[in-house]
Amino acid sequence: MKIMHLISSIGIFGAEKVLLDLAEEQKRAGDEAWVVALKNLYNPHDEVVREAEKRGLLLFSVESRHRLDLGSVKTLAEIIQVNGIELIHTHNVKADILGVLAGAKTHTPVVATNHLWTQADAKLRFYEKIDAFVLRHFVKKIVAVSGSIRDDMIRARISAQKIIVILNGIRAREPKTAPETIRQRFGVAHDAILIGTIARLSPEKGHRFLFEAAKEILHEESRATFLILGDGPSRKELESLVVCWGLKEKVIFAGFQTGMDDIYGALDIVVQPSLREGTPLAILEAMNFGKAIIATRVGGVSDVLTDNETGILIPPASVEALSESILRLLKDYSLRTRLAERAREVARQEFSIEKMASGYRKIYERVLNG
């Protein structure tokens, strides 16, 4: 198969990781998977391009001068025709729109993955309504990465017959660098209990609730240290909040990091305080590396974690539940170990990249065979 994966990217987040892992697995299986990144000139990012190059994937970067650049559609159509692309697979709102236009121009079918409608603000909700219209009328099949995303799309009047749920998958990996080395890099004390959060710094990820809980946690357990991995529009606001609340010595903003395998290896606990999620890749990765996990019961999180078996599930936006659950794990090493070991087993048995890629291949075959 010759597949074009199309995305408009502002960094390496969940959707980008899924796209790259899927394209890499398709390459291993003998397919021709192209990664095509829309380069937004008003907000340029090339992280996904650099990562695709590192993995040796087939790659194009296409300039897009504004929200709906018909010049980009022409370039995409040329890529499709010159390389004999059989199917376009789109991965976010802008990619859905431009991919559908390029598909119409070249008579190429489109499959889309909805990684999440964040509904973070009025502007995003407007674009997500446009996306719903495009998916409703012009896309052959749509993958939802969780049951809750499927439900969101059905509420947006997208036919349930178009939607298939495929949970995200990961490749089993191990850290290569000693945890002590990673901790030294970030200035973490040798006796600290390191709590990591891996997410885009934006309101729907719930960092504010974690920092509010940290104020209470540090009164009881001074060894707790919080490593915040990721970047995003809320960074300055969150950094100011941490200073205002007297948490600066215990909260480390690490920004976007490469070499995440080694960083996972250095963490003791992973916390995901999100208000909205799809199937969060950070949780699957934490499971793979055998980490004790606390996560909010939102989106597809319950499809991945089982409460008190592979992690601890809590209500969203609850400072009390966050602080109680983190303190519980801080004080109970045997519980941390039990949850972590079971999480690793489940991740490697049930959430493999091979299983995810097989699900996508079946959809591609159904679309291409009419």
N, C-alpha and C positions, 0 to 999 in steps of 0.2 A: 504494500500500500504506500501511496505518497500523500502524506498528511501535512497540512500547514497549521501550526499552533500559533494563534494570533493573540497578542496582549498589548495593552497600553499600560506601561509599568512605571511606578514611582519608587521602586526599591525591590528588595527581595523579601516578600511576605508569603503568606500561605499559598495564594494562588500561583505565584511565580515558582515556588518550590514544587508544587504539584505538577505544573506544566513541565518543568525541567526534568523531574524524575520520570514522568510519563514518556516524554520524548526520548530520554536516555534508554528506558526499558524497551520502547518500540524499536530503537536502533539496534539493541541487543538481539531482538527477535527477527531482525532482517528487514524491517520496514524503513522507509525513507521519511523521516520526521523532521520538518523544518521548523525552527523557532523564528517567528517574525515579530519583532518588537517595534511598536509605534513610538517614535521619539518625539515627545511633545515639546516643541520649541519654547512654549511659555513656562514649562516646568521640566527641564531636561534631566533625565536619569538614564544611565547606561549600565546599571548593576546587572540586570538580567542578561544583557548582551555579553558582558565580561564573563559571567558565570557559564553561559552557553558555550563561549569560546573555550573556556577552561575544560569543559566536558567533551570537547570535540564534536559538538552538534552542528548540523547544517543551520545556517543563520543568515538572516537579513535584518537590517535596521532601516525603517522607513520613516522619513520625516513627515510630521503632521503639524501644520502651522497654526491650526485652530481646531475648535471642537468638531467640526464636520468639514474636513479638508478633502474635496473631491479629487485633488491632485494625488492624495494618498491612495484613493480608490483606484486610480489609473495605474499607479505603481504596483499595488497589490495584484491587480488583474494581469499585469505583465509578468510578475513572478509566478503566478498560477499557470499561465499559458506556456512560458518558457520551460518551466520545470515539470510540466505535466501533473500538477497537483490534482488529486482526485477528490479531496475532501478538505474543507476548512473547519478547524476546531477553534472556537473563540472562547476567551476566558474572562472577559469583563465587559462593562457597558459600552465603552467606546469601541472595543474590538467587535462586539456584537453588531453594532450599527455599520461600521466600515466593512466588516466581513460579509455581512448580508448584501451590501451594495456591490462588493467585488464578486461575490458569488453569483448575483443576478447578471452581472456583466459577462461572466465567463461560463454560466450555466453549471456552476459547481455547488454541490449541496453543502449545507452548514449544520454542524452540530455545536451546541454551546454548553459550557459548564457554568452554572450559577454557584459561585463559591460563597457568596453571601450578599444580600442587600442590607447594608449596614443601617440605613435610615437615620444616619448620624445628624443630618441637618436638612433644612428646607431645600437647599440646592441639590444635595444628593438624592433626596426623595423625588425631586422633579425628574432627574436623569433616570432614576430607577423606574419611574412610571413610563418614560419613553422606552426603556429597555423591555419592560413588560409587553408593550405594544409590538415591538420588533420580534420578541420571542414568540408571542402569541400567533403572529401572522406569517413569519418568514423563515423560521428555523425548523428543520426536520425533526430533530430530537434534542431534548434538553436534559442534561445531567444535573441533579441536585446532589450536593455532597452530604446532605443530611435530610432526615424526614421533615424537620421543621422548615427547611428551605423549600422543599416540595410543597408543603402546606401554604407557605407564603405565596408561591407562584399560582397555586390553585385559587387562592383568595383574589389574586390579580387577574382571574378569568383566563388563565392559560390551561389548555386541556390537559387533564390528568393522563390521558393516553400518550401525550408527547413526552412525559417526564419519567425518567428512570433515576432511582437513587443508587449512587455508587459511593460508598464511603472511601475516604482517602486511605492510601497505603504508604508504607515506608520500606526502605531497604534496611535490613539488620546491619548495624555498624557497631564499632567499639572505639572508645577514645584511644589516642596514641600518645598523649602527653600526661605526665603525672599530675594529679589534682593540685599538689603543692605548688607546682610551677605556674599553673593558671591562677591560683589564688594570689601568688606574689605579684603577678602582672597587674591585678586590679587592686592591690594594696589591702587584701583581706587578711585579718589576723589568723594565725595558725589554729587557734582554738575556736574560731567563729563557727556558728552553724549557718551555712550559706543558703539563703532562700532566693530562688531565681524566678523572674517573670519574663517570658519571652513573647513580645507582642508589639504591634505598632502603637506608638504613643498617640492615641486618639480617644475621644470620650467613651466610645462604646466598649473599650477594653477595660474600663473600671479601675485604673490605677489609683484614682483618688481614694477609693474605698480601702485599698490595700494600705496606703500611707496613713489613713486615719486609724486603721487597725494596728499599724506598726507603733503608734504612740502608746497604745495600751500594752502591746506585747513587750516592748522594751522596758517597761516598769517591772516586769516579772522575769525576763530572760535577756540579760544584757549581751549575751553572746550572739544573739540574732543579728544577721547582716543581710541586707536586701540588695541583690544585683539586678538592675533593670536593663534588659537587653532589647534593643529596638530603637527606632526613631520615628518621628512623625510630628504632626502639626501642634500637638499639645505639649511638646517637650519643655519650652520655656515656662509655660504656666505651671507644669508639674514640678520643675526645678525650684521655682519660686515658692511653691507650696511646701516643699520639703524643708527649705530654709526657714520659712515662717513657722513651721511646726517643730523646729529644733531637731530635725532628723538627718541633717547633712552628713554627720559622721558615720551614720549607719545605712545610708541609702546611696548606692553607687550607680550613676547613669553611665552605662557602658556604650550606648549607641548601637548602631548596626555593627555586627561582628561576623567575620569569616571564622572558619575553624570551630563551628558550633559543637562538633562532636566532643572536642576536648573540654569545652565549657560545660556541657551537660555532665561530663564526668566529674567535674569539680563541685557540682551542686549537691546539697543534701536534700532539699525539698524544692518542688516546683509548684508555684501557685498561679492559677489563671482566674482572675476576678472579673471576667467579661460580663457585659450586659447582653451582648448578642454574639453568636458564634455560628459557624457552619460545623464542619468536623475539624476541630483545631489540630493542625499538624504539630504544633508545639507539644500538645499532650501526647500524641502518638510517639513523638521523638523521645519525650521524657520517659514514657513507658518502655521504649526500646532500650534506653540506657539504665533501666532499673532504678527509677527515682520515685520517692513518695510524692504523691500529687494531691493537691487540693484544688477543686475547680467548681465554678458555679454551674448549677443545673440549668443550662440554657442551650438552645439549638441542638446540635448533634452530640453534645458532650455525653449525654446518657447512653448514646449508641456505642460509645467507646469505653467509658468508665462504669464500673459497678461499685456502688457505695459500700465502703468498708471491706471490699474485696481487692479491687485494683486501685482504689483511691478514695478520697473523701469528697462527697458532693454536698454543696451548700446552696442556699438561695442567693440569687443575685442581689447586689446593692445592700448587703447585710454586713455592716462592720462587726457586729457582735459575733456572727457565725464565722467570719474570717479570723478574728482574733482567737476565738475559742478553739477552732480547728488547728490553727498554726501552733498555738501553745500546746495543744494535745500531742502533736507530732514532735515538737521540740523536747517535751518531757518524756516521751515514750519511744526509746530507740528500737525496741522489739517490734512495735507497731509499724514504725517507719520501714524496717527491714522486711516485714511480712508483706506489706502493701507493695513495696518496690519489687520484690521477687516475683510476686504474682502478676504484676503489671508487665514485667518483661516477658513472661511466658505467654500471656494473652496477645501482646503486640506482635510477637514473632509467629504465633500460630494463626491469628485471625486478620491481621491488618498488613499483609505483605504487599509490596509494590507489584508483584506478579499477579496477585488476585485482582488488584485495581485495574491493571493494564488489560487483563483478560476481559473484564466487564466492559471496558471501552471498546475493545476490538469487536465484541459482539454487536455493539451499537453501530459501529462503523459498517460492519457487514450488512446489517439490516437496512441501513440507509442506502448504501451503494447497490444493494440488490433490489431496491425499490420496495 
